[in-house]
Amino acid sequence: MLEERLAQARAAFTAKLGERLDALARATGRASREGDGAALEEARQLAHKLAGSAGTFGLAALRAALAQVDRELRAAGEEGVTPAAAERIAAAIEQARAIARDPSPR
């Protein structure tokens, strides 16, 4: 019963993952281009939640990619997202997208 519920929750998470990664990319882009502090906080929270959920569902590679985004966003601090950080974040989000195409636990 518990395994079935976990599998259902994992399926729901992965079904919406593309949309959530799009939202993360948009928020990160606003934070980088416009210095939007609210967008930076939105991106931080989303990256953290997604990384945590991926870990809960045993999706270690996805968790690692999203944790990298989370670390980069937290490191941005008051200075905001630098162009170099934006490139690293975009690469980690793309890595997460690639993993999301086959999100089986690894």
N, C-alpha and C positions, 0 to 999 in steps of 0.2 A: 504494500500500500504506500509506504513512504517513498520507495524507489519510483513508483508510478507518478506520484505527485511531483517529485523532483524532476523526472523526465518531462512532465507537462510544463513545469515552470521553466526548465531549460529551453524547451521548444518555443515558449512564448517570448523568452528573452532573445533568442536568436532570430525569431521572426521579425522583431522590431529593431534589431541591431543596426541594420542599414540606415534606417531613419535616425536613430540616435547618433550614429557616427556622422551623418550629414549635419545634424544639429551641432555636434561638437566642432566640426570643421567650420561651420558658419560663425559660431561664437568665437572661436579662436581667430578667425579671419578678421572679425570686427575688432577684437582686442588688439590685434597686430596692426591693422591698417589705420584704425581710428583712435587707438589708445583708449578704447571704451572700457572703463573699469568694471561696469556692470556685466559686460560681455566676458571679461576675464574671469570674474567670479562665477558666472554661469558655466563657463567652460571648465573651470576647476572642479566645481561640484559634479558636473556631468561625467568628467573623466574619472573622478574618484568613485562615483557610484557604479559606473560601468566596469571599472577594474575590480571592484569588490564583488559585484555580481558574477563576473566571469570566474573569479576565484571560487566563489560559492558553488558554481556549477561544474567545477573541475576543469575549466578551460584555461589551462596554465599559460599557453602561448599567447592567447588573447589577453589574459590578465597582465602578462609582462609588457605587451605593447601598450596597453592602456595605462599601466602604472608609469611607463616612461612619459606619456603625455602628461599625466598628473604631476610628476616630478618637475617637468619643464615648466608647467604653468605655475606651480608653487614657487619655483625659483625666480619667476618673472618679477614677483613682488611689486614694489612701488614703481620700478622702472618700466614695467610693461613688457610686452613680448617683443624682443629684438628680432631683426630680420634673421639672424642665425638661429635663434630659438624657434622662430616660425617655421624655418626649413626642417629642423629636427622634429618638431611637432607634426608637421604635415607628413613626414616620412613615417612616423610612428602610427599616425592615423591610417595611412595607406597600408602599412603592415597589418593593422587590425582589420582593415577591409579584406585583405587577401585571406587572412585566417578565417574571417567570418563566412567566406564562401564554403569552407569545410570546417565547421566549428566543433568537430568531434574532439573529445578530451585528448590532450597530449601533454 
